Amino acid sequence: MMPIWTKSGKKHAVTLLKVQDCHVLKYISKEESGGKTAKLLVGGKNGSPFFKSESAMEIFREAGVPRKQKISIFNVTDDALVKPGTPLYAAHFRPGQFVDVTAKTIGKGFQGVMKRWGFKGQPASHGQTKTHRRPGAISTNKASKVYRGKKMPGKMGNIYRTALGLKVWRINTKHDIIYVNGSVPGHTNCLVKIRDSKLPTYKDCNKNPPFPTFFADGDEKLPEDLYDEEVFQFTDPSVTYT
Amino acid sequence: CRTSSDGKPTEFQPPPKPIIIDKLKQIEERRFLSPEFVPPRGRTDPLKFYIERKDMIQRRKVFNIPEFYVGHILAVTTADLYAKDKVNRFVGICIQRGGKGLGATFVLRNVIEDQGVEICYELYNPRIQAIEVLKLEKRLDDHLLYLRDALPEYSTVDVNMKPETHLENDEIPVNKLQVRMKPKPWSKRWERPKYNIKGIKFELPEKTMEEAKKWRQPWLEFDMLREYDTSKIEEKIWKEVNEELKK
């Protein structure tokens, strides 16, 4: 995470996400998947091809791509389909876009009710007998049962969570890095799924994105760094107010 | 002309040659790498530090950040929306330098009209217009947080001080000042060996000093897991930064 300053002098915290060897693996049609749109399987970081069953390796062999550590599914409309085997780059996103980031949160193990659900617990003194971090009452008398989904101690973390509506401030095309506003679920160097935001406020935010995706061998030559219009670039002189 | 005791004229003795000490050549170039360039110990990808360093060097090319340590007296001018002339100038002693990478900060302390004021500035904030070093002097400690509990005369700095000049490759003088403290209670127990403060003149009774030694942890210096040798990393980064800045 790094600080980034705007031209008005405000500071924002930014997370760096690297696009490492991403390839489109498979196309699943609307009828096959049974959903409303077609699906595209995309694979992430390269991994070792050993110690995996043949059925899992089939997908990678058909696409002609080394084995990937993370596979995620994207719902895609028919006009945005990409041929399996094409590499995906960070320039697929542009600064000024809004993005949702999904990842597995940091696992905290078996945790009590105060840390997991934020219960208040009991006072430390004034006669409390062996009760300082317990949940207290779990149901009423009339219910005469405990409702399903009652907040109780258990394993915390290591589940998929999404951070919605994060702004993309800057993109580095040379190293394939996306600078995303705010914090992102997951530990450092964990694998993450980035998707165009589905929030209704950001529906019309993408003006001329690379469609269906950014092809590196195409005619477009992008500069090494793409900045949002409000970002203060370090080549400019210091900010002054008039 | 002078004659010796014999009466014969003495031979002409040429005067001894003057010894020229070329100070510029003798003194080795002092290597200073700002502490925020050194990456902290952790499991982050070194690529992230490389990219952050590129940004930091880019900023240093446009705006000069001078070499300074804890104990120097600095004057910082920032752009402030709500100040007269939109510019704010603050003079103070640098108490501590924290943070790594682009978020590196330094805290300046001064006593203005009997009120102690500390301001934490970010080195790479684009709002900073100028950083001038008014007085160069290192102190005995890494941080001067104990100035909060010292007599206010040790934290007062004249706001209209003129900058002192110094040579490029001179050694930075170390001020071995022993600071006198206000009566206890202090914000932290500075006499304890954990803080390892050498710049305070402890006027406490011997009993307190003996009791403070109870918290000594003599095994800490032998702990191998705490060792973080940065000499090689610093050398590499210093070369990289110098090459980029000369371009």
Interface residues (C-beta under 8 A of the other chain):
Chain A: M2 P3 W5 G9 K11 L16 K18 N172 H175 I177 T188 N189 F232 F234 T235 D236 P237 S238 V239 T240 Y241 T242
Chain B: G42 R43 T44 D45 L47 K48 I51 E52 D55 Q58 R59 V62 F63 A79 D80 L81 K86 G101 L102 G103 E122 Y124 N125 P126 R127 I128 Q129
